[in-house]
Amino acid sequence: MVLRVDVSKLGLTRRSSGTFYTKAMAIDAYEVLRQFVDALGDLNGVLLVVVLPRALACDRRRGLPAYRALYQRVVSEVADRERPNPYAGLVQVGATAA
C-alpha cells in the first residue's frame, strides 16, 4: 500500500486562501505523522510518502521544526551528500535534497 500525504497546506496562514489550518491543527497533523514514523517497523508492505515544501522544512513557527518530536525523527543528522543510502528508512527526494 502506498500512502501519499501532502502537508503543503499546513503552511497557509491566511483564512481567505481557502483551507486554513491553525498552528494547533498543524501540530496535530505532525503528531499523526510521528505516529506513522514510530510504527513503520510494524507496517509491512506500506510506503509512506510525505510531500513537504522546503519552506515548511525550515519554518520554526508552523513547519516541521515546530513539532520537535517528529523533526528529530526525520532530520538526517549524519548524511553523506555524495552517496544516498538505498536501504535507509527515510529518503529525501528532490532536486536539492539536503
GROMACS elastic network, one bead per residue, 0.5 to 0.9 nm:
[ bonds ]
;  ai    aj funct       b0    kb
    1    45     6  0.61017   500
    1    47     6  0.63001   500
    1    48     6  0.85119   500
    2    45     6  0.83953   500
    2    46     6  0.58404   500
    2    48     6  0.60462   500
    2    49     6  0.73875   500
    3    46     6  0.73923   500
    3    47     6  0.61222   500
    3    49     6  0.59859   500
    3    50     6  0.81940   500
    4    47     6  0.83386   500
    4    48     6  0.61376   500
    4    50     6  0.58809   500
    4    51     6  0.73970   500
    5    48     6  0.75941   500
    5    49     6  0.61343   500
    5    51     6  0.60714   500
    5    52     6  0.87042   500
    6     9     6  0.77320   500
    6    49     6  0.83456   500
    6    50     6  0.58241   500
    6    52     6  0.65477   500
    7    10     6  0.56400   500
    7    11     6  0.80682   500
    7    26     6  0.88489   500
    7    29     6  0.82803   500
    7    50     6  0.71616   500
    7    51     6  0.61219   500
    7    52     6  0.57382   500
    7    53     6  0.80463   500
    7    56     6  0.88663   500
    8    11     6  0.61378   500
    8    12     6  0.79866   500
    8    51     6  0.69514   500
    8    52     6  0.56099   500
    8    53     6  0.58870   500
    8    56     6  0.74910   500
    9    12     6  0.54494   500
    9    13     6  0.89900   500
    9    19     6  0.74535   500
    9    20     6  0.74800   500
    9    21     6  0.76242   500
   10    13     6  0.81604   500
   10    20     6  0.75551   500
   10    21     6  0.58939   500
   10    22     6  0.81447   500
   10    23     6  0.82109   500
   10    25     6  0.82272   500
   10    26     6  0.56486   500
   10    29     6  0.84212   500
   10    56     6  0.82178   500
   10    62     6  0.73412   500
   10    63     6  0.76937   500
   11    20     6  0.86820   500
   11    21     6  0.78706   500
   11    23     6  0.89111   500
   11    26     6  0.81475   500
   11    53     6  0.89309   500
   11    55     6  0.82367   500
   11    56     6  0.64443   500
   11    59     6  0.86257   500
   11    62     6  0.61049   500
   11    63     6  0.66804   500
   12    15     6  0.80971   500
   12    17     6  0.74422   500
   12    18     6  0.89891   500
   12    19     6  0.79861   500
   12    20     6  0.61433   500
   12    21     6  0.69744   500
   12    22     6  0.88485   500
   12    62     6  0.88887   500
   13    16     6  0.89268   500
   13    17     6  0.80958   500
   13    20     6  0.65619   500
   13    21     6  0.72664   500
   13    22     6  0.76311   500
   13    23     6  0.88303   500
   13    62     6  0.89243   500
   14    17     6  0.55259   500
   14    18     6  0.81158   500
   14    19     6  0.88228   500
   14    20     6  0.67029   500
   15    18     6  0.64797   500
   15    19     6  0.72035   500
   15    20     6  0.54502   500
   15    21     6  0.84263   500
   16    19     6  0.81607   500
   16    20     6  0.80433   500
   17    20     6  0.70693   500
   21    24     6  0.79058   500
   21    25     6  0.56857   500
   21    26     6  0.62585   500
   22    25     6  0.51256   500
   22    26     6  0.63209   500
   22    27     6  0.87179   500
   22    62     6  0.88610   500
   23    26     6  0.50147   500
   23    27     6  0.62138   500
   23    28     6  0.86421   500
   23    61     6  0.80614   500
   23    62     6  0.60953   500
   24    27     6  0.50830   500
   24    28     6  0.62429   500
   24    29     6  0.87287   500
   25    28     6  0.50037   500
   25    29     6  0.63027   500
   25    30     6  0.87228   500
   26    29     6  0.50635   500
   26    30     6  0.63087   500
   26    31     6  0.86489   500
   26    62     6  0.69578   500
   26    63     6  0.81370   500
   26    67     6  0.89614   500
   27    30     6  0.50190   500
   27    31     6  0.61790   500
   27    32     6  0.88122   500
   27    62     6  0.79758   500
   27    63     6  0.88156   500
   27    64     6  0.87589   500
   27    66     6  0.74467   500
   27    67     6  0.61872   500
   28    32     6  0.64555   500
   28    33     6  0.88147   500
   29    32     6  0.52064   500
   29    33     6  0.64705   500
   29    34     6  0.87250   500
   30    33     6  0.50217   500
   30    34     6  0.61304   500
   30    35     6  0.86716   500
   30    64     6  0.74533   500
   30    67     6  0.66631   500
   30    69     6  0.88012   500
   30    70     6  0.66901   500
   31    35     6  0.62769   500
   31    36     6  0.87348   500
   31    67     6  0.77673   500
   31    69     6  0.80452   500
   31    70     6  0.71332   500
   32    35     6  0.51190   500
   32    36     6  0.64371   500
   32    37     6  0.88154   500
   33    36     6  0.50283   500
   33    37     6  0.62733   500
   33    38     6  0.86640   500
   33    50     6  0.87286   500
   33    70     6  0.73647   500
   34    37     6  0.50319   500
   34    38     6  0.61640   500
   34    39     6  0.85805   500
   34    69     6  0.71333   500
   34    70     6  0.50446   500
   34    71     6  0.86853   500
   34    73     6  0.78306   500
   35    38     6  0.50934   500
   35    39     6  0.61578   500
   35    40     6  0.86691   500
   35    70     6  0.86814   500
   36    39     6  0.50623   500
   36    40     6  0.60564   500
   36    43     6  0.87815   500
   36    48     6  0.82395   500
   37    40     6  0.53260   500
   37    41     6  0.83937   500
   37    48     6  0.87657   500
   37    70     6  0.81461   500
   37    73     6  0.77020   500
   37    74     6  0.83795   500
   38    41     6  0.73956   500
   38    42     6  0.87877   500
   38    73     6  0.85991   500
   39    42     6  0.54467   500
   39    43     6  0.64389   500
   40    43     6  0.50522   500
   40    44     6  0.76502   500
   40    46     6  0.79174   500
   40    47     6  0.88748   500
   40    48     6  0.87275   500
   40    89     6  0.87104   500
   41    44     6  0.72221   500
   43    46     6  0.58320   500
   43    47     6  0.88035   500
   44    47     6  0.87807   500
   52    55     6  0.82189   500
   52    56     6  0.65297   500
   52    57     6  0.69161   500
   52    64     6  0.88805   500
   53    56     6  0.55009   500
   53    57     6  0.66480   500
   54    58     6  0.67698   500
   54    59     6  0.88293   500
   55    58     6  0.55947   500
   55    59     6  0.61146   500
   55    63     6  0.75539   500
   56    59     6  0.50773   500
   56    60     6  0.82104   500
   56    62     6  0.70890   500
   56    64     6  0.60100   500
   56    65     6  0.83203   500
   57    60     6  0.84291   500
   57    63     6  0.58043   500
   57    64     6  0.52844   500
   57    65     6  0.70121   500
   57    71     6  0.88910   500
   58    63     6  0.63767   500
   58    64     6  0.68838   500
   58    65     6  0.66292   500
   59    62     6  0.59045   500
   59    64     6  0.68366   500
   59    65     6  0.65511   500
   59    66     6  0.74556   500
   60    63     6  0.56559   500
   60    64     6  0.70543   500
   60    66     6  0.50092   500
   60    67     6  0.86238   500
   61    64     6  0.85844   500
   61    65     6  0.75645   500
   61    66     6  0.55284   500
   62    65     6  0.77967   500
   62    66     6  0.57901   500
   62    67     6  0.85321   500
   63    66     6  0.55832   500
   63    67     6  0.77216   500
   64    67     6  0.58189   500
   64    68     6  0.75259   500
   64    70     6  0.73204   500
   64    71     6  0.57758   500
   65    68     6  0.56582   500
   65    69     6  0.88559   500
   65    70     6  0.81095   500
   65    71     6  0.55441   500
   65    72     6  0.84854   500
   66    71     6  0.79658   500
   67    70     6  0.59319   500
   67    71     6  0.62195   500
   67    72     6  0.88206   500
   68    72     6  0.59428   500
   68    73     6  0.85369   500
   69    72     6  0.56427   500
   69    73     6  0.66989   500
   70    73     6  0.51680   500
   70    74     6  0.64175   500
   70    75     6  0.85925   500
   71    74     6  0.54873   500
   71    75     6  0.58993   500
   72    75     6  0.56677   500
   72    76     6  0.84993   500
   72    77     6  0.88076   500
   73    76     6  0.83495   500
   74    77     6  0.89743   500
   74    90     6  0.69950   500
   75    78     6  0.89664   500
   76    79     6  0.60127   500
   76    90     6  0.87287   500
   76    98     6  0.82622   500
   79    82     6  0.88317   500
   79    83     6  0.87207   500
   79    84     6  0.81966   500
   79    85     6  0.89167   500
   79    98     6  0.85332   500
   80    83     6  0.57387   500
   80    84     6  0.67875   500
   80    85     6  0.83933   500
   81    84     6  0.69051   500
   81    97     6  0.87037   500
   81    98     6  0.73970   500
   84    87     6  0.88832   500
   84    88     6  0.84800   500
   84    91     6  0.83555   500
   85    88     6  0.54938   500
   85    91     6  0.81165   500
   86    89     6  0.86165   500
   86    91     6  0.80158   500
   87    90     6  0.87305   500
   87    91     6  0.89122   500
   88    91     6  0.64054   500
   92    97     6  0.57911   500
   92    98     6  0.74160   500
   93    96     6  0.81547   500
   93    97     6  0.59136   500
   94    97     6  0.50857   500
   94    98     6  0.88065   500
